[in-house]
Amino acid sequence: MQHNTFIGGYGGSSPRQTEPNEVFRSDTGAGEPGSRGIELSGITKRFRTPDGNAFTALRDMNLTVEPGQFCAVVGPTGCGKSTALTLVAGLDRPSAGTLRVGGTPVNGIASGTSFMFQTDALLPWKTVLANVAMGPLFHGVPKKEAHAKAREWLRVVGLSGFEGHHPHQLSGGMRKRVSLAAALINEPSILLMDEPFGALDVQTKAIMSNELLTLWDQTRPSVMFVTHDLEEAIALADRVAVITAGPGTVKAVYDVDLPRPRGAVQEIRFEPRFLELHQQIWDSLREEVERAYARTTSIPEGEGS
């Protein structure tokens, strides 16, 4: 039973850009048994602003993440990347369009989904062990079994001996490891990650990225990974989706044809193929970043005169 937890070969040719809804097939593990795909078709999301007007965060967004695929999502601040994740998770509903997980329309919190947020979603009054064990406990696993499973996951993420600590007694990187263990303990088929390493220093971020790839490779859930860091996106993902300045929609999707296993992410960044991919995707992303920046620095008509 699946539960919810919320707390391409290498070559030297030009990187292949795919259409947002093009079916992706590769030999990198997509389609692993137990994994499920994600499909956003014509997704629009509107919010009501305090003054009563409608604000469109996403407009006609189309994106397919194949089963077992690692898809990174990049775009300027405020383009709706995080909104898309909440819709996939079933935490909110689209205003228009169809969203499917594993071929089934999402009408509530999607089964078998784990969500790793930007900020720590750990309960400060609970120990590290208790935080990680919450998922299994919420779904009826006996306490002894849940704690044993939590201890094993803490060992996997390198936190054996810290089971009795509380979140405030850990470093930022250690808290992220706890969050990662809590997200993976139920072996989700869908893993949603919203800038999970954004607040970490460069060295710790590299370590966490390597750990994530190692753990992901063991069960191959389908991943949507939101980040502002294009280098991080290319180092981790099978494909990278570029989102336009808001209202967000998918501008382009790029296959990342770097070999797996990737090895140390801090080293692959110097590979010629990595640099080629970075340049092409950045050319597309930069236009949207500049558009978003121009909007925030422009003077509304009638002001400044």
C-alpha positions in Angstrom: 0.0 0.0 0.0 1.3 3.4 -0.9 1.0 6.3 1.6 1.4 10.1 1.5 4.1 11.9 3.3 4.1 15.6 3.7 6.3 17.0 6.4 19.6 8.7 -22.6 23.0 7.9 -23.5 26.0 10.3 -23.5 27.0 12.0 -26.7 28.5 15.1 -28.1 25.6 16.2 -30.3 23.4 19.2 -29.5 21.1 18.7 -26.6 17.6 17.6 -27.7 14.7 19.9 -26.9 11.4 18.1 -26.6 7.9 19.4 -26.7 6.3 19.7 -23.2 4.0 16.7 -23.8 6.3 14.5 -25.8 6.7 11.0 -24.3 10.2 10.5 -23.0 11.8 7.1 -23.1 15.3 6.4 -21.9 17.5 3.7 -20.5 18.0 5.7 -17.2 15.4 3.7 -15.3 12.2 5.4 -16.4 9.3 3.0 -16.1 10.6 1.2 -13.0 8.0 -1.1 -11.4 6.0 0.8 -8.8 6.7 4.2 -10.1 4.0 6.4 -11.7 4.0 9.2 -14.2 2.7 12.8 -13.8 0.8 14.6 -16.5 -0.3 18.2 -16.5 -2.5 19.1 -19.4 -3.8 22.6 -20.0 -3.4 23.5 -16.3 -4.4 27.0 -15.3 -4.5 28.3 -11.7 -6.1 31.5 -10.6 -6.1 33.1 -7.1 -8.3 35.8 -5.7 -6.3 38.8 -4.6 -7.1 40.9 -1.4 -8.6 43.6 -3.7 -11.0 41.1 -5.3 -9.2 40.7 -8.6 -8.1 37.4 -10.2 -4.4 36.6 -10.3 -3.3 33.9 -12.8 -0.3 32.0 -11.5 -0.3 29.3 -14.2 -1.8 29.4 -17.7 -2.2 26.4 -20.0 0.7 24.5 -18.5 1.6 21.2 -20.2 4.2 18.9 -18.7 4.7 15.1 -18.6 7.0 13.3 -16.2 7.4 9.7 -17.1 7.4 6.9 -14.5 10.8 6.8 -12.7 12.0 10.0 -14.3 13.8 12.9 -12.5 12.4 16.2 -13.9 13.8 19.5 -12.7 11.7 22.7 -13.1 13.4 26.0 -13.4 12.1 29.5 -13.9 12.1 33.1 -12.6 10.9 33.9 -9.1 7.1 34.1 -9.0 6.4 32.1 -12.1 4.3 29.4 -10.4 6.8 26.6 -10.0 5.8 25.9 -6.4 2.1 26.3 -7.3 2.5 23.5 -9.8 3.9 21.2 -7.1 1.0 21.9 -4.8 -1.4 20.9 -7.5 0.4 17.7 -8.3 0.3 16.9 -4.6 -3.4 17.5 -4.4 -3.0 20.2 -1.9 -5.0 22.6 -4.2 -7.0 22.2 -7.3 -6.4 23.8 -10.7 -8.9 26.3 -12.1 -8.8 24.6 -15.5 -7.1 21.7 -17.1 -6.5 18.1 -16.2 -3.9 16.7 -13.9 -3.2 12.9 -13.6 -0.8 10.9 -11.5 -0.4 7.3 -12.6 -3.1 7.9 -15.2 -5.7 8.8 -12.5 -7.1 12.3 -12.2 -5.9 14.1 -9.0 -9.0 15.0 -6.9 -7.3 15.1 -3.5 -4.0 14.3 -1.9 -2.4 11.9 -4.3 -1.6 8.4 -3.0 2.0 7.4 -2.7 3.3 11.0 -2.7 6.0 12.6 -0.6 6.6 16.4 -0.5 9.9 18.0 0.7 9.4 21.7 1.3 11.7 24.7 1.0 11.8 25.1 4.8 12.1 22.4 7.4 8.8 20.7 8.0 10.0 19.0 11.2 8.0 19.2 14.5 10.4 20.9 16.9 9.0 19.2 20.0 9.6 15.7 18.6 12.9 13.9 18.4 14.6 13.1 15.1 13.4 9.5 15.4 9.8 10.5 16.1 9.8 12.9 13.1 10.9 10.3 10.7 8.6 7.6 12.1 5.5 9.8 11.8 4.6 8.7 8.3 4.4 5.0 9.0 2.6 5.7 12.3 -0.1 7.8 10.7 -0.8 4.8 8.4 -1.2 2.2 11.1 2.3 0.7 11.3 2.9 -0.6 14.8 5.2 1.8 16.8 8.0 -0.7 17.2 8.1 -1.4 13.5 7.8 2.2 12.6 10.7 3.1 14.9 12.8 0.3 13.5 12.2 1.5 10.0 13.0 5.1 11.0 16.3 4.0 12.6 17.2 2.3 9.3 16.5 5.3 7.2 18.5 7.5 9.6 21.4 5.1 9.2 21.0 5.4 5.4 21.2 9.2 5.5 24.1 9.2 7.9 22.4 10.2 11.1 22.8 7.1 13.3 23.4 8.3 16.9 21.2 11.4 16.5 17.8 9.6 17.0 17.2 11.3 20.3 18.1 14.8 19.3 15.6 17.5 18.5 15.7 19.6 15.3 17.1 22.7 17.0 20.1 20.6 18.0 21.1 19.8 14.4 22.8 21.8 11.7 20.9 22.9 8.6 22.3 20.0 6.5 21.5 17.5 9.2 17.9 18.7 9.4 17.6 18.3 5.6 18.8 14.7 6.0 16.0 14.2 8.5 13.5 15.7 6.1 14.8 13.5 3.3 14.5 10.4 5.4 10.9 11.4 6.4 10.1 11.9 2.7 11.5 8.5 1.6 10.5 6.2 4.5 7.2 5.2 2.8 9.0 4.5 -0.5 6.9 7.0 -2.5 6.2 6.6 -6.2 6.0 10.4 -6.5 8.6 12.7 -4.9 7.9 16.4 -5.0 10.8 18.7 -3.9 10.5 22.5 -3.6 14.0 24.0 -3.5 14.9 21.6 -0.7 18.6 22.5 -0.6 18.3 26.2 -1.4 19.2 27.5 2.0 22.3 25.3 2.4 25.9 26.4 1.9 27.6 25.2 -1.3 29.5 22.3 0.2 26.5 20.9 2.1 24.3 21.4 -0.9 26.7 19.3 -3.0 26.7 16.5 -0.4 22.9 16.5 -0.2 22.6 16.4 -3.9 24.9 13.3 -4.1 22.9 11.6 -1.3 19.6 12.4 -3.1 20.8 10.8 -6.3 22.0 7.7 -4.5 18.7 7.2 -2.6 16.6 8.0 -5.7 18.5 5.4 -7.7 17.5 2.7 -5.3 13.7 3.0 -5.8 13.4 5.4 -8.8 10.3 7.4 -7.8 9.1 10.0 -10.3 10.5 13.3 -9.2 9.5 16.9 -9.8 12.3 19.1 -8.4 11.8 22.8 -8.3 15.0 24.9 -8.1 16.4 28.3 -9.1 19.9 26.8 -9.6 20.3 25.7 -13.2 23.5 23.9 -12.4 21.8 21.8 -9.8 18.9 21.1 -12.2 21.2 19.7 -14.9 23.4 17.8 -12.5 20.4 15.9 -11.0 17.8 15.6 -13.7 16.9 13.5 -16.7 15.2 16.5 -18.2 14.8 20.2 -17.4 11.6 22.2 -17.9 11.9 25.9 -18.3 8.9 27.9 -17.1 8.0 31.4 -18.4 7.7 34.5 -16.4 4.2 34.5 -14.8 1.6 33.5 -15.6 3.8 30.4 -15.8 3.6 27.9 -18.6 6.2 25.5 -20.0 8.4 27.3 -22.5 10.7 24.4 -23.3 11.8 21.0 -22.1 15.4 19.8 -22.5 16.7 16.2 -22.3 19.8 15.9 -20.1 21.8 13.2 -21.9 24.5 12.9 -19.3 25.3 9.3 -18.2 24.0 7.7 -15.0 25.2 7.1 -12.4 26.3 10.8 -12.5 29.0 10.6 -9.9 29.8 13.6 -7.8 27.7 16.5 -8.9 30.4 19.0 -8.0 32.7 17.3 -10.6 30.2 16.7 -13.4 29.7 20.5 -13.7 33.1 20.8 -15.4 32.3 18.2 -18.2 32.1 19.7 -21.7 28.7 18.2 -22.3 27.4 19.8 -19.0 28.6 23.2 -20.1 26.9 22.8 -23.5 23.6 21.9 -21.9 24.0 24.8 -19.4 24.5 27.3 -22.2 21.5 26.2 -24.2 19.1 26.0 -21.3 20.4 29.3 -19.9 19.8 31.1 -23.2 16.1 30.2 -22.8 15.8 30.8 -19.1 17.6 34.1 -19.2 14.9 35.7 -21.3 12.3 34.8 -18.7 14.4 36.0 -15.8 15.0 39.3 -17.6 11.2 39.7 -18.3 10.3 39.0 -14.7 13.0 41.4 -13.4 11.8 44.1 -15.8 8.2 43.8 -14.5 9.3 44.3 -10.9 11.5 47.4 -11.7 9.1 49.2 -14.1 7.3 52.3 -12.8 3.5 52.0 -13.1 1.9 54.5 -15.5 1.1 57.8 -13.7 3.8 57.4 -11.1 7.1 59.1 -11.0 6.0 62.1 -13.0 
